[in-house]
Amino acid sequence: MAAGQQTPGKKLVQKAHPALDNMKYEIASEFNLPVYQGSEDYWGNLTSRDCGRVGGEMVKRMIAMAENQMAGQ
């Protein structure tokens, strides 16, 4: 394994999972998608396009957060 790569299945920041989950469901709600927190993450009734929209929006928001944090330092 090359330097800088993490072991598959190992989380880099353990406490990030709940925050990312909250963000995912918040965005899904904004897009009026029929998934709700506590639904055991079953999104099989959604299209790939809708799931991709949620993931893409998560990436956009995380990049914006990182840029804001870097600008503030």
C-alpha positions in Angstrom: 0.0 0.0 0.0 1.4 3.4 -1.0 2.1 6.1 1.6 -0.9 8.2 2.4 -3.5 5.5 1.6 -5.7 4.3 4.4 -6.5 0.7 5.1 -9.9 -0.3 3.5 -12.7 -0.2 6.0 -10.8 1.9 8.5 -12.2 5.3 9.1 -9.8 8.2 9.2 -11.9 10.4 11.5 -14.1 8.2 13.7 -16.5 10.9 14.7 -17.2 12.1 11.1 -19.7 9.4 10.3 -22.7 10.8 12.2 -22.0 14.3 10.8 -21.8 13.0 7.3 -25.0 10.9 7.8 -26.8 14.0 9.1 -25.6 16.0 6.1 -26.7 13.2 3.7 -30.3 13.1 5.1 -30.5 16.9 5.2 -29.6 17.1 1.5 -32.0 14.3 0.7 -34.8 16.2 2.5 -33.9 19.4 0.6 -34.3 17.4 -2.7 -37.6 16.0 -1.5 -36.3 12.4 -1.7 -38.4 9.8 0.2 -35.6 8.6 2.7 -35.5 9.3 6.4 -32.9 9.1 9.0 -33.2 5.8 10.8 -34.2 3.9 7.6 -31.2 1.7 7.9 -29.6 3.4 4.9 -31.8 1.6 2.4 -31.9 3.8 -0.7 -32.8 1.0 -3.2 -36.0 2.7 -4.2 -34.2 5.7 -5.5 -32.5 6.2 -8.9 -28.8 6.3 -9.3 -29.2 9.9 -10.5 -30.9 10.9 -7.2 -28.3 9.2 -5.1 -25.6 10.9 -7.1 -27.2 14.3 -6.7 -27.0 13.8 -2.9 -23.4 12.7 -3.0 -22.4 15.5 -5.4 -24.0 18.1 -3.1 -22.2 16.6 -0.1 -18.9 17.0 -1.9 -19.7 20.6 -2.9 -20.5 21.5 0.7 -17.4 19.8 2.1 -15.2 21.6 -0.4 -16.9 24.9 0.6 -16.3 24.2 4.3 -12.7 23.4 3.7 -12.1 26.5 1.6 -13.8 28.6 4.3 -11.7 27.0 7.0 -8.5 27.5 5.0 -9.4 31.2 4.3 -9.9 31.8 8.0 -6.4 30.6 8.9 
